[in-house]
């Protein structure tokens, strides 16, 4: 699959081109494994973004999906919002990532 243009951090330069297939292909191209739990986090973040037109900070996201913040860090093995937003075709999170 040909991926749409991405910026230096791997985010889509045009988030309107995102599809679930592109999100998964981006992760695969980066060597990042997305299991169903991670994919569910991505879809939940997209739903929040559609409602609020902004990417929630990790604390608010964890609360919104009823997940412990430490557990999110364990699952993602990094600051969770960066890969969640990147592979979800969302804007880069601001503040702590």
Secondary structure, DSSP 8 states (H G I E B T S, - for coil): -----B-TTS-BSSGGG--HHHHHHHHHHTT----HHHHHHHHHHHHHHHHHSS---HHHHHHHTT--HHHHHHHHTS-HHHHHHHHTT-----S--
